[in-house]
């Protein structure tokens, strides 16, 4: 039920105790649909009231850790999609799944989008959901250049 609540929520906040000082709590957004805000820190003062800590320094994330999941809708522009798809379907009108995955890796690389196995699967799912490509004639995928992004 927790996952479903997170999926439906407009905003999910992450409140954690500071590793070095248990009297300090930090608040960050885990997921937000509206305008994001800067993380902040607070402590409970002697009168049992929360008190903002100005100048609190958040620990820098280590490179490669805590990166968000690849989202082909957010991480790839409409222009990149159009260029890569037009290049892919100029070579051939329709593809089977494996062949499509291979050609998409190549054509998206030309627009500076590197796709591994999971990423190309996520991309194909997005392309089908947005009707940028459609699966017709059995198992073959074709391009719909008049798609709306």
ZAPA-784043 format. One line per 3 residues: number of its first residue (from 1); their letters; for each residue x negated, y, z of N, C-alpha, C, CB. Coordinates in nm, 4 decimals, padded with zeros to 6 digits. Glycine has a CB too. Layout:
BEGIN
NUM) a) X Y Z X Y Z X Y Z X Y Z ~ ...
//
This chain:
BEGIN
1) xxx) -00.0829 -00.1196 00.0000 00.0000 00.0000 00.0000 -00.0874 00.1260 00.0000 00.0943 -00.0002 00.1218 ~ -00.2057 00.1186 00.0601 -00.2954 00.2341 00.0651 -00.3393 00.2792 -00.0724 -00.4165 00.2021 00.1482 ~ -00.3706 00.1841 -00.1592 -00.4132 00.2174 -00.2951 -00.3000 00.2857 -00.3702 -00.4589 00.0911 -00.3706
4) xxx) -00.1796 00.2360 -00.3553 -00.0651 00.2942 -00.4249 -00.0392 00.4363 -00.3762 00.0601 00.2075 -00.4047 ~ -00.0523 00.4588 -00.2455 -00.0358 00.5944 -00.1925 -00.1423 00.6879 -00.2489 -00.0423 00.5935 -00.0388 ~ -00.2652 00.6408 -00.2576 -00.3731 00.7224 -00.3145 -00.3457 00.7541 -00.4612 -00.5085 00.6502 -00.3005
7) xxx) -00.2945 00.6571 -00.5353 -00.2654 00.6780 -00.6775 -00.1553 00.7813 -00.6982 -00.2253 00.5463 -00.7431 ~ -00.0574 00.7860 -00.6086 00.0563 00.8771 -00.6224 00.0289 01.0153 -00.5643 00.1777 00.8178 -00.5554 ~ -00.0708 01.0275 -00.4776 -00.0952 01.1519 -00.4048 -00.1458 01.2632 -00.4962 -00.1951 01.1279 -00.2932
10) xxx) -00.1044 01.3864 -00.4658 -00.1574 01.5040 -00.5342 -00.3008 01.5299 -00.4903 -00.0695 01.6276 -00.5066 ~ -00.3264 01.5104 -00.3602 -00.4593 01.5351 -00.3038 -00.4921 01.4272 -00.2029 -00.4670 01.6749 -00.2379 ~ -00.6133 01.3747 -00.2093 -00.6628 01.2794 -00.1103 -00.7898 01.3408 -00.0519 -00.6900 01.1357 -00.1739
13) xxx) -00.7885 01.3621 00.0797 -00.9036 01.4210 00.1474 -00.9848 01.3131 00.2154 -00.8591 01.5263 00.2494 ~ -01.1141 01.3372 00.2240 -01.2053 01.2450 00.2898 -01.2640 01.3196 00.4094 -01.3183 01.1932 00.1914 ~ -01.2312 01.2739 00.5308 -01.2807 01.3356 00.6536 -01.3759 01.2368 00.7189 -01.1630 01.3748 00.7509
16) xxx) -01.5008 01.2821 00.7423 -01.6030 01.1932 00.7987 -01.6781 01.2633 00.9100 -01.7011 01.1464 00.6901 ~ -01.7258 01.1844 01.0052 -01.8166 01.2357 01.1082 -01.9541 01.2539 01.0457 -01.8235 01.1394 01.2320 ~ -02.0270 01.3571 01.0871 -02.1635 01.3772 01.0420 -02.2511 01.2653 01.0967 -02.2167 01.5155 01.0861
19) xxx) -02.3428 01.2147 01.0134 -02.4299 01.1041 01.0554 -02.5198 01.1429 01.1718 -02.5153 01.0574 00.9386 ~ -02.5677 01.2668 01.1710 -02.6642 01.3107 01.2713 -02.6005 01.3734 01.3946 -02.7584 01.4084 01.2100 ~ -02.4807 01.4294 01.3799 -02.4147 01.4963 01.4915 -02.2681 01.4544 01.4953 -02.4278 01.6508 01.4795
22) xxx) -02.2299 01.3652 01.5866 -02.0920 01.3150 01.5900 -01.9886 01.4205 01.6297 -02.0833 01.1998 01.6855 ~ -02.0319 01.5387 01.6741 -01.9378 01.6458 01.7082 -01.8907 01.7223 01.5845 -02.0022 01.7424 01.8068 ~ -01.9564 01.6985 01.4717 -01.9229 01.7690 01.3478 -01.8503 01.6741 01.2531 -02.0505 01.8265 01.2803
25) xxx) -01.7412 01.7235 01.1933 -01.6675 01.6479 01.0916 -01.6736 01.7249 00.9604 -01.5190 01.6233 01.1351 ~ -01.6811 01.6513 00.8498 -01.6830 01.7140 00.7179 -01.5566 01.6756 00.6421 -01.8098 01.6724 00.6382 ~ -01.5095 01.7672 00.5591 -01.3886 01.7452 00.4792 -01.4243 01.7692 00.3328 -01.2707 01.8395 00.5254
28) xxx) -01.3964 01.6690 00.2487 -01.4220 01.6766 00.1042 -01.2995 01.6215 00.0323 -01.5524 01.5968 00.0639 ~ -01.2888 01.6522 -00.0955 -01.1814 01.5927 -00.1744 -01.2295 01.4596 -00.2299 -01.1362 01.6877 -00.2891 ~ -01.1479 01.3576 -00.2135 -01.1751 01.2291 -00.2767 -01.1075 01.2274 -00.4139 -01.1250 01.1102 -00.1876
31) xxx) -00.9905 01.2927 -00.4224 -00.9147 01.3017 -00.5482 -00.8230 01.4222 -00.5357 -00.8323 01.1688 -00.5780 ~ -00.8201 01.5044 -00.6394 -00.7308 01.6205 -00.6375 -00.6835 01.6476 -00.7798 -00.8022 01.7464 -00.5775 ~ -00.5541 01.6731 -00.7952 -00.4990 01.6993 -00.9286 -00.5031 01.8477 -00.9626 -00.3552 01.6481 -00.9377
34) xxx) -00.5042 01.9311 -00.8595 -00.5043 02.0761 -00.8809 -00.6475 02.1284 -00.8750 -00.4154 02.1480 -00.7754 ~ -00.6610 02.2545 -00.8411 -00.7920 02.3188 -00.8329 -00.8690 02.2621 -00.7140 -00.7775 02.4729 -00.8203 ~ -00.9910 02.2202 -00.7400 -01.0756 02.1626 -00.6352 -01.1216 02.2725 -00.5399 -01.1978 02.0894 -00.6969
37) xxx) -01.1660 02.2356 -00.4212 -01.2199 02.3329 -00.3269 -01.3543 02.2845 -00.2749 -01.1219 02.3567 -00.2099 ~ -01.4306 02.3777 -00.2223 -01.5619 02.3462 -00.1679 -01.5453 02.2655 -00.0397 -01.6433 02.4753 -00.1416 ~ -01.6295 02.1657 -00.0180 -01.6228 02.0912 00.1075 -01.6577 02.1831 00.2243 -01.7180 01.9690 00.1042
40) xxx) -01.6053 02.1503 00.3416 -01.6352 02.2313 00.4590 -01.6551 02.1411 00.5794 -01.5227 02.3334 00.4856 ~ -01.7124 02.2000 00.6845 -01.7391 02.1258 00.8078 -01.6771 02.2016 00.9245 -01.8928 02.1054 00.8297 ~ -01.6384 02.1267 01.0264 -01.5831 02.1894 01.1464 -01.6219 02.1072 01.2688 -01.4286 02.2030 01.1363
43) xxx) -01.6035 02.1684 01.3839 -01.6227 02.0988 01.5112 -01.5090 02.1398 01.6026 -01.7624 02.1315 01.5756 ~ -01.4887 02.0651 01.7074 -01.3874 02.0982 01.8079 -01.4585 02.1764 01.9181 -01.3160 01.9679 01.8654 ~ -01.4095 02.2979 01.9460 -01.4762 02.3816 02.0458 -01.4312 02.3467 02.1881 -01.4486 02.5295 02.0172
46) xxx) -01.4778 02.4262 02.2848 -01.4487 02.3991 02.4265 -01.3002 02.4086 02.4596 -01.5256 02.4955 02.5141 ~ -01.2245 02.4852 02.3799 -01.0800 02.4991 02.4033 -00.9995 02.3962 02.3239 -01.0338 02.6402 02.3663 ~ -01.0669 02.2942 02.2708 -01.0054 02.1849 02.1947 -00.9421 02.2330 02.0639 -00.9000 02.1158 02.2798
49) xxx) -01.0003 02.3376 02.0048 -00.9516 02.3902 01.8777 -01.0571 02.3683 01.7695 -00.9163 02.5408 01.8901 ~ -01.0133 02.3427 01.6457 -01.1113 02.3262 01.5376 -01.1776 02.4604 01.5051 -01.0433 02.2675 01.4107 ~ -01.3057 02.4538 01.4763 -01.3843 02.5737 01.4479 -01.4696 02.5479 01.3240 -01.4737 02.6132 01.5703
52) xxx) -01.4508 02.6312 01.2193 -01.5288 02.6150 01.0962 -01.6757 02.6425 01.1231 -01.4764 02.7085 00.9854 ~ -01.7609 02.5684 01.0568 -01.9054 02.5872 01.0701 -01.9583 02.6522 00.9430 -01.9778 02.4516 01.0975 ~ -01.9866 02.7808 00.9505 -02.0455 02.8509 00.8359 -02.1907 02.8094 00.8228 -02.0335 03.0056 00.8514
55) xxx) -02.2363 02.7918 00.7013 -02.3763 02.7590 00.6780 -02.4103 02.6125 00.6973 -02.4609 02.8398 00.7672 ~ -02.3108 02.5268 00.7143 -02.3384 02.3830 00.7272 -02.3940 02.3339 00.5945 -02.2092 02.3023 00.7678 ~ -02.5000 02.2564 00.5999 -02.5635 02.2042 00.4782 -02.5221 02.0592 00.4578 -02.7186 02.2160 00.4863
58) xxx) -02.4548 02.0348 00.3460 -02.4147 01.8988 00.3120 -02.5342 01.8246 00.2559 -02.2975 01.8983 00.2111 ~ -02.5432 01.6974 00.2890 -02.6523 01.6140 00.2400 -02.6373 01.5968 00.0892 -02.6541 01.4758 00.3119 ~ -02.7474 01.6145 00.0175 -02.7466 01.5964 -00.1277 -02.7288 01.4487 -00.1599 -02.8772 01.6511 -00.1915
61) xxx) -02.6502 01.4216 -00.2623 -02.6322 01.2828 -00.3056 -02.7583 01.2343 -00.3738 -02.5110 01.2691 -00.4003 ~ -02.7906 01.1088 -00.3500 -02.9047 01.0491 -00.4183 -02.8653 01.0224 -00.5631 -02.9512 00.9176 -00.3474 ~ -02.9564 01.0484 -00.6572 -02.9231 01.0235 -00.7976 -02.8822 00.8780 -00.8199 -03.0420 01.0590 -00.8876
64) xxx) -02.7761 00.8603 -00.8967 -02.7322 00.7249 -00.9297 -02.6363 00.6650 -00.8289 -02.8501 00.6361 -00.9426 ~ -02.6191 00.7289 -00.7136 -02.5277 00.6738 -00.6131 -02.4030 00.7607 -00.6051 -02.5968 00.6643 -00.4739 ~ -02.2897 00.6983 -00.5873 -02.1652 00.7698 -00.5670 -02.1110 00.8397 -00.6900 -02.1834 00.8683 -00.4607
67) xxx) -02.1576 00.8016 -00.8066 -02.1037 00.8637 -00.9272 -01.9610 00.8155 -00.9485 -02.1919 00.8314 -01.0510 ~ -01.8790 00.9059 -01.0006 -01.7401 00.8664 -01.0248 -01.7330 00.7731 -01.1454 -01.6505 00.9912 -01.0472 ~ -01.6241 00.7013 -01.1525 -01.6035 00.6051 -01.2603 -01.5883 00.6786 -01.3942 -01.4788 00.5172 -01.2319
70) xxx) -01.6388 00.6166 -01.4983 -01.6277 00.6710 -01.6334 -01.4808 00.6834 -01.6716 -01.7031 00.5821 -01.7354 ~ -01.4421 00.7985 -01.7235 -01.3059 00.8226 -01.7698 -01.3147 00.8763 -01.9126 -01.2293 00.9229 -01.6750 ~ -01.2813 00.7928 -02.0117 -01.2966 00.8374 -02.1506 -01.2101 00.9582 -02.1855 -01.2635 00.7243 -02.2439
73) xxx) -01.1032 00.9826 -02.1095 -01.0183 01.0993 -02.1361 -01.0871 01.2270 -02.0890 -00.8811 01.0839 -02.0667 ~ -01.1479 01.2220 -01.9711 -01.2133 01.3409 -01.9153 -01.3561 01.3587 -01.9661 -01.2141 01.3329 -01.7640 ~ -01.4248 01.2488 -01.9916 -01.5673 01.2552 -02.0226 -01.5988 01.2706 -02.1712 -01.6339 01.1328 -01.9714
76) xxx) -01.4991 01.2568 -02.2570 -01.5209 01.2683 -02.4015 -01.4213 01.3706 -02.4553 -01.5046 01.1287 -02.4741 ~ -01.4704 01.4676 -02.5309 -01.3818 01.5711 -02.5847 -01.3020 01.5180 -02.7039 -01.4632 01.6952 -02.6264 ~ -01.1951 01.5887 -02.7362 -01.1144 01.5506 -02.8527 -01.1994 01.5551 -02.9793 -00.9915 01.6438 -02.8671
79) xxx) -01.2859 01.6554 -02.9897 -01.3720 01.6689 -03.1075 -01.4655 01.5489 -03.1210 -01.4538 01.7989 -03.0995 ~ -01.5237 01.5038 -03.0083 -01.6115 01.3864 -03.0117 -01.5333 01.2631 -03.0570 -01.6752 01.3616 -02.8725 ~ -01.4095 01.2475 -03.0052 -01.3253 01.1345 -03.0470 -01.3013 01.1392 -03.1975 -01.1901 01.1359 -02.9712
82) xxx) -01.2609 01.2548 -03.2475 -01.2285 01.2670 -03.3900 -01.3489 01.2337 -03.4779 -01.1789 01.4086 -03.4212 ~ -01.4647 01.2896 -03.4445 -01.5851 01.2660 -03.5255 -01.6211 01.1176 -03.5250 -01.7040 01.3502 -03.4726 ~ -01.6237 01.0573 -03.4053 -01.6635 00.9163 -03.3933 -01.5630 00.8240 -03.4617 -01.6779 00.8774 -03.2456
85) xxx) -01.4339 00.8499 -03.4434 -01.3316 00.7633 -03.5037 -01.3300 00.7771 -03.6563 -01.1924 00.7971 -03.4465 ~ -01.3436 00.8996 -03.7047 -01.3474 00.9177 -03.8502 -01.4683 00.8469 -03.9102 -01.3505 01.0675 -03.8862 ~ -01.5815 00.8537 -03.8415 -01.7019 00.7839 -03.8895 -01.6807 00.6327 -03.8885 -01.8245 00.8207 -03.8026
88) xxx) -01.6201 00.5813 -03.7829 -01.5980 00.4364 -03.7710 -01.5038 00.3862 -03.8800 -01.5410 00.4018 -03.6322 ~ -01.3956 00.4590 -03.9023 -01.2945 00.4103 -03.9956 -01.3184 00.4579 -04.1389 -01.1577 00.4543 -03.9499 ~ -01.4270 00.5289 -04.1632 -01.4703 00.5572 -04.2999 -01.5398 00.4339 -04.3555 -01.5647 00.6813 -04.3048
91) xxx) -01.6078 00.3622 -04.2662 -01.6796 00.2415 -04.3070 -01.5837 00.1299 -04.3480 -01.7698 00.1933 -04.1938 ~ -01.4727 00.1194 -04.2752 -01.3778 00.0103 -04.2956 -01.2415 00.0571 -04.2445 -01.4244 -00.1214 -04.2223 ~ -01.1316 00.0072 -04.3031 -00.9979 00.0515 -04.2629 -00.9452 -00.0152 -04.1372 -00.9023 00.0272 -04.3735
94) xxx) -00.9869 -00.1395 -04.1121 -00.9369 -00.2109 -03.9943 -01.0441 -00.3028 -03.9383 -00.8108 -00.2917 -04.0290 ~ -01.0346 -00.3252 -03.8068 -01.1343 -00.4053 -03.7357 -01.0674 -00.5016 -03.6393 -01.2321 -00.3150 -03.6602 ~ -01.1327 -00.6157 -03.6178 -01.0983 -00.7021 -03.5061 -01.1587 -00.6403 -03.3804 -01.1495 -00.8492 -03.5286
97) xxx) -01.1226 -00.6934 -03.2633 -01.1645 -00.6312 -03.1373 -01.3165 -00.6234 -03.1222 -01.1062 -00.7080 -03.0206 ~ -01.3863 -00.7346 -03.1387 -01.5320 -00.7353 -03.1180 -01.6028 -00.6444 -03.2174 -01.5871 -00.8779 -03.1300 ~ -01.5584 -00.6501 -03.3409 -01.6183 -00.5655 -03.4440 -01.5916 -00.4174 -03.4138 -01.5629 -00.6031 -03.5839
100) xxx) -01.4695 -00.3871 -03.3672 -01.4337 -00.2504 -03.3299 -01.5222 -00.2014 -03.2155 -01.2850 -00.2424 -03.2899 ~ -01.5403 -00.2847 -03.1138 -01.6242 -00.2467 -02.9993 -01.7656 -00.2122 -03.0458 -01.6287 -00.3609 -02.8948 ~ -01.8204 -00.2918 -03.1344 -01.9554 -00.2671 -03.1848 -01.9667 -00.1384 -03.2637 -01.9996 -00.3814 -03.2703
103) xxx) -01.8719 -00.1150 -03.3533 -01.8788 00.0052 -03.4362 -01.8513 00.1304 -03.3522 -01.7783 -00.0041 -03.5531 ~ -01.7659 00.1196 -03.2504 -01.7411 00.2350 -03.1632 -01.8654 00.2711 -03.0832 -01.6243 00.2063 -03.0682 ~ -01.9389 00.1701 -03.0366 -02.0653 00.1980 -02.9657 -02.1582 00.2804 -03.0550 -02.1354 00.0651 -02.9227
106) xxx) -02.1670 00.2403 -03.1820 -02.2564 00.3088 -03.2761 -02.2086 00.4505 -03.3081 -02.2681 00.2283 -03.4051 ~ -02.0803 00.4662 -03.3399 -02.0321 00.5979 -03.3826 -02.0210 00.6952 -03.2653 -01.8964 00.5844 -03.4514 ~ -01.9862 00.6471 -03.1472 -01.9813 00.7371 -03.0315 -02.1223 00.7779 -02.9891 -01.9076 00.6699 -02.9136
109) xxx) -02.2218 00.6940 -03.0140 -02.3612 00.7305 -02.9841 -02.4037 00.8505 -03.0686 -02.4563 00.6103 -03.0099 ~ -02.3475 00.8643 -03.1886 -02.3825 00.9784 -03.2744 -02.3293 01.1104 -03.2188 -02.3281 00.9566 -03.4154 ~ -02.2315 01.1041 -03.1274 -02.1789 01.2256 -03.0627 -02.2205 01.2300 -02.9156 -02.0241 01.2316 -03.0748
112) xxx) -02.3320 01.1622 -02.8846 -02.3932 01.1642 -02.7508 -02.3086 01.0995 -02.6419 -02.4220 01.3052 -02.7116 ~ -02.2331 00.9955 -02.6761 -02.1580 00.9179 -02.5772 -02.2116 00.7753 -02.5828 -02.0017 00.9226 -02.6047 ~ -02.2794 00.7334 -02.4759 -02.3375 00.5994 -02.4695 -02.2366 00.5072 -02.4020 -02.4743 00.5997 -02.3923
115) xxx) -02.2036 00.3974 -02.4677 -02.1004 00.3058 -02.4184 -02.1579 00.1674 -02.3937 -01.9841 00.2972 -02.5176 ~ -02.1440 00.1198 -02.2691 -02.1765 -00.0185 -02.2367 -02.0506 -00.1021 -02.2526 -02.2344 -00.0311 -02.0923 ~ -02.0537 -00.2257 -02.2060 -01.9404 -00.3170 -02.2218 -01.8121 -00.2694 -02.1566 -01.9759 -00.4496 -02.1664
118) xxx) -01.8187 -00.2307 -02.0282 -01.6982 -00.1851 -01.9584 -01.6488 -00.0522 -02.0134 -01.7252 -00.1723 -01.8088 ~ -01.7418 00.0354 -02.0477 -01.7026 00.1662 -02.0994 -01.6324 00.1550 -02.2342 -01.8244 00.2562 -02.1120 ~ -01.6796 00.0672 -02.3202 -01.6152 00.0530 -02.4507 -01.4763 -00.0089 -02.4334 -01.7022 -00.0338 -02.5459
121) xxx) -01.4601 -00.0979 -02.3357 -01.3278 -00.1548 -02.3058 -01.2333 -00.0454 -02.2580 -01.3386 -00.2667 -02.1989 ~ -01.2808 00.0409 -02.1657 -01.1991 00.1531 -02.1178 -01.1641 00.2473 -02.2322 -01.2729 00.2302 -02.0070 ~ -01.2599 00.2711 -02.3205 -01.2362 00.3592 -02.4347 -01.1286 00.3019 -02.5265 -01.3661 00.3812 -02.5130
124) xxx) -01.1385 00.1743 -02.5603 -01.0396 00.1116 -02.6495 -00.9008 00.1176 -02.5864 -01.0784 -00.0358 -02.6802 ~ -00.8921 00.0963 -02.4553 -00.7633 00.1060 -02.3855 -00.7063 00.2466 -02.4001 -00.7788 00.0698 -02.2356 ~ -00.7891 00.3494 -02.3792 -00.7430 00.4877 -02.3952 -00.6987 00.5133 -02.5390 -00.8544 00.5869 -02.3553
127) xxx) -00.7792 00.4708 -02.6347 -00.7466 00.4948 -02.7758 -00.6130 00.4312 -02.8133 -00.8577 00.4400 -02.8663 ~ -00.5859 00.3112 -02.7597 -00.4570 00.2452 -02.7860 -00.3430 00.3189 -02.7155 -00.4612 00.0973 -02.7398 ~ -00.3642 00.3567 -02.5889 -00.2592 00.4248 -02.5126 -00.2227 00.5598 -02.5731 -00.3033 00.4438 -02.3685
130) xxx) -00.3213 00.6318 -02.6256 -00.2973 00.7627 -02.6873 -00.2587 00.7493 -02.8350 -00.4220 00.8512 -02.6737 ~ -00.2456 00.6247 -02.8820 -00.2089 00.5943 -03.0206 -00.3059 00.6582 -03.1199 -00.0664 00.6422 -03.0490 ~ -00.4330 00.6643 -03.0802 -00.5380 00.7109 -03.1700 -00.5781 00.5963 -03.2619 -00.6609 00.7640 -03.0904
133) xxx) -00.5688 00.4745 -03.2092 -00.5805 00.3531 -03.2895 -00.4593 00.2676 -03.2563 -00.7163 00.2759 -03.2615 ~ -00.4159 00.1891 -03.3521 -00.3024 00.0992 -03.3289 -00.3402 -00.0402 -03.3753 -00.1744 00.1492 -03.4027 ~ -00.2751 -00.1365 -03.3124 -00.3015 -00.2764 -03.3453 -00.1841 -00.3268 -03.4280 -00.3221 -00.3640 -03.2159
136) xxx) -00.2106 -00.3478 -03.5564 -00.1075 -00.3961 -03.6476 -00.1617 -00.5154 -03.7243 -00.0615 -00.2843 -03.7448 ~ -00.0786 -00.5749 -03.8066 -00.1199 -00.6885 -03.8901 -00.1875 -00.7972 -03.8069 -00.2148 -00.6414 -04.0012 ~ -00.1223 -00.8390 -03.7028 -00.1819 -00.9416 -03.6167 -00.2733 -00.8811 -03.5137 -00.2583 -01.0426 -03.6992
139) xxx) -00.4033 -00.8956 -03.5359 -00.4982 -00.8497 -03.4345 -00.5880 -00.7358 -03.4821 -00.5836 -00.9645 -03.3902 ~ -00.5634 -00.6794 -03.5948 -00.6517 -00.5763 -03.6503 -00.6142 -00.4373 -03.5972 -00.6451 -00.5777 -03.8047 ~ -00.7173 -00.3548 -03.5741 -00.6981 -00.2184 -03.5255 -00.7189 -00.1208 -03.6403 -00.7949 -00.1868 -03.4084
142) xxx) -00.6282 -00.0220 -03.6513 -00.6405 00.0813 -03.7538 -00.6368 00.2186 -03.6875 -00.5275 00.0683 -03.8600 ~ -00.6894 00.3180 -03.7566 -00.7019 00.4548 -03.7069 -00.5808 00.5372 -03.7478 -00.8310 00.5201 -03.7591 ~ -00.5303 00.6188 -03.6552 -00.4205 00.7115 -03.6831 -00.4757 00.8537 -03.6725 -00.2994 00.6895 -03.5839
145) xxx) -00.5222 00.9126 -03.7841 -00.5886 01.0436 -03.7786 -00.4986 01.1586 -03.7338 -00.6444 01.0760 -03.9128 ~ -00.3663 01.1395 -03.7374 -00.2746 01.2466 -03.6960 -00.2398 01.2391 -03.5469 -00.1465 01.2402 -03.7788 ~ -00.3261 01.1765 -03.4666 -00.2974 01.1620 -03.3234 -00.2966 01.2983 -03.2532 -00.4012 01.0691 -03.2571
148) xx) -00.2216 01.3039 -03.1420 -00.2170 01.4234 -03.0561 -00.2882 01.3899 -02.9272 -00.0694 01.4703 -03.0283 ~ -00.3858 01.4703 -02.8909 -00.4694 01.4402 -02.7747 -00.4094 01.4963 -02.6489 -00.6094 01.4946 -02.7935
//
